[in-house]
Amino acid sequence: MKKIYQYTMILLAGVLGACGSMSVDDPYVEALPADFNPQEYLALHPILSAMQYRDFVADYNNKQTTVDKDSRAADKAAFAANMDAIGYIYTHPFMEAHTPEQWAQLVANLSLPDTVPEYKAAQGEVDNLVSRYNLVGVADDIAMLSSVQIDYFLISQQFTAFGRDHGWAYRLCHADEAANTPRSALPIAKQQENIIIIEDTFKPDTGFYCRDAAGIDRLIQ
């Protein structure tokens, strides 16, 4: 994994927490592009809603102070064995956002001998889902997760406070933008990739970007 991605994820968590206190008249709101749509931006970056779900689960579990270690272990084991719940989370567009084909492959890999790499990788993914989404002591985890309301104001603030400076595409490309310059070909992409993000060396991206049908982020001109 490249360092730029590692630092992005670290800073992202801090930004999401800080943005929650921003008021509606905050100047960040005025910095949004005129055609910015938080639903479209989220569709391009489902990690933003996934983090909201994971924070909800973590906050809930931290409050279950009377649940002992053995009960927690049994609860996690029951959740891990519930493949309907695992599949729901794995393919949910606001949680893990994988395709049905990827889910089918994961299930197939879990049927392989437990000594092969494919099985171990698949089991590792399931273990990650359990640690991120299992609600301690809840009989119907999916019902509770379904009650979570996505904070789209927070999604918008993530763009102005973080995604904007890091060149995150905020919408899909229009037909006449299909040949626009890919962000990967711009000097800023290489500069941000190679620089460790600290206050006195990070160079913000000043461009706006869209994403084409092939998943390539392109400069909006």
N, C-alpha and C positions, 0 to 999 in steps of 0.2 A: 504494500500500500504506500502510495506516495505521501511525503510529509505534508504537502499542501492539503490533502484530504484529511489527514489526522488533525491538523491544526484547525481546519474548517469545522470539524465535528466538535472539537473542544470549545471553540469560540461560540458555536451555534447554541450550545446548551446555556451559556451565560447570557447570550442575547435574548433567547426566548424567555428567560427568567426576568431580565431587566425590562423587557418591553411591556410586560404585563402591567407595569405601573404608569405607563404613558397615558396622558389625557388625550381626549379627542381633539384638542386644539394644539397639540404638540406639533412643532414645525416638521417633524418627520412625515406627518400625514400629507403635508403640502408637497413633499418631494416625490410622491408617487407619479409615474407616467400617467398621462391623461386617459390612456386606454387600459390601465392596470385593472385586472380582475383577480381577486384573491382565489376564487375557485379554480381558475385556469392556472394560476401560478402554483397552487397546491397540487394540481394534477400532474404538473411537471416535476414536482419535488415532494413526493409523498412522505419523505422522511420527516417533514415538518409536522404533519398530523400524527405520524407514528410516535413521535416524541411526546406529543400531548397525551396520547393513550398511555404510553409507558410511564409518564409522570403521574398520571391518575392512578395507575396500578401501584406504583411505588409509594405514593402518599397514603393510599388506602391500607396497604400492607404494613406500613410503618406504624399505623395507629392500632394495629391488632396486637397490642402488647401482652394480652393474656393468653395468646395461643402458644403452646409450648413447641419445642423443637421437633418432637416426634409427630405431632399433629400437622405441623407445616410440611414435613417430609411426606406424610401420607397424602396430604392434599395435593402436593406437587406431582406425586406419582399418579394419582387419579386423573389429574389434568393431562399429564403426558400420555395417558392411555386413551384419552378421548379424541380420536382422530377426526371426528366431525368438528370439534372445537378448534383443533389445530389447523385443519384445512380452511375453516372459515377465516381465521386470523391470517393465515399464510397468503390467502388470495384477496383479502379485503383491500379495496383501493386506498383506504385511509390508514391501514395498519402496515402489513408487509408488502402489499401490492404486487404479488407474483401472479403470473398467468396460470390458467388451469393446466396448461401443458407442463409448466414447471412443477406444479403440485403433483401431477401424475408421475412425473419422473422421480420426485422425492419419495412418493409411496413405493414406487418400483424399487428404488435403491434400498429402502428399509426392509424389503423382502430378501435381500441378498445376504450371504453369510456375513456374520458380524466381524469377520477378519479382513474383509476387503475395504479399500479406501473409500469407495462410493458409499458403503453402508455407514462407515464412521463419519463421513462428512454429513450425510443426511441426518444421522442421529444427533450430531452436533447442532444442526439447524433446529431440530425439535427441542433440544435442551435450551437453546437460546430463546425460543418462543415461550417456553415454560417460565423461564426466569424473568421474561419481560412482561408477560400478560396474565400469569396465574394470580387470581385474587384469593388470598388466604381465607378459608372458611366459607367461601361462597359456593352454593350448590350449582348455580347456573351462571358461570362466568360470562358467557356470551350475552345473556340478557343484561347484565350490568354494564358490560363494555358497550353494548348498543345504546345505552343511555347517555354516553359521553357526547357532549356537544362540541363540535370543532369551533375554536375561537378564531374566526377569520380576521378580526382586527389584529390579533397577534401575528397571524400569517403575513398580513400587510406590513406590520412593523418589522418583521424579520427581513423583508426585502429592503426596506429603507435603511435599516441599521446594520445589515450584514450582506445579504444577497446582492444588493446593488453594487457595493464596492468589490465584490468577488466575481462579478460577471455572470451571475446566475440568470439564465433565460427566464423571462417573466410571462411570455405568451408563445403561442404557436406562430410559425411564419406564415405570412400571406403568400399567395401564388406568385406574386411578383418579387418575392424575396428569396426564392429558392436558390438563386445563384449568388447571393450576398456572401461577403467574405466570412469564412469560418473563424470563430474566435480562436481556435487552436493555431491559426496561421498568423495571429497578431502578436506583436512583441510583448504585450501585457500578459498574455497567457503564459509565456515562458518565464517572464519576470516573477509572476506570482507563484509559479510552480517551483522555482529555485530559491525563493527567499523564505527564510524562516519568519513567520509572522510575529513581529514584535513592533511596538509602537513607533520606533524611530527608523525602521527599515521597510515596512510594508508600503507598497505602492498601490493605491486604489485604482480600480478600473473605472474609467469615465464613460464607457460605452453602454448602450442598451442592446439586449440580445433577444432573439427569438429562437425557437427550436423547430427544425424542419421534420418532415415525415420519416427521415432516416435517423433521427435522433441527434443531428448535428446542430450545435448552437452557432447562430450566424449574427453578424453585426446588423443592427437596424440602421439603415442609412436614410 
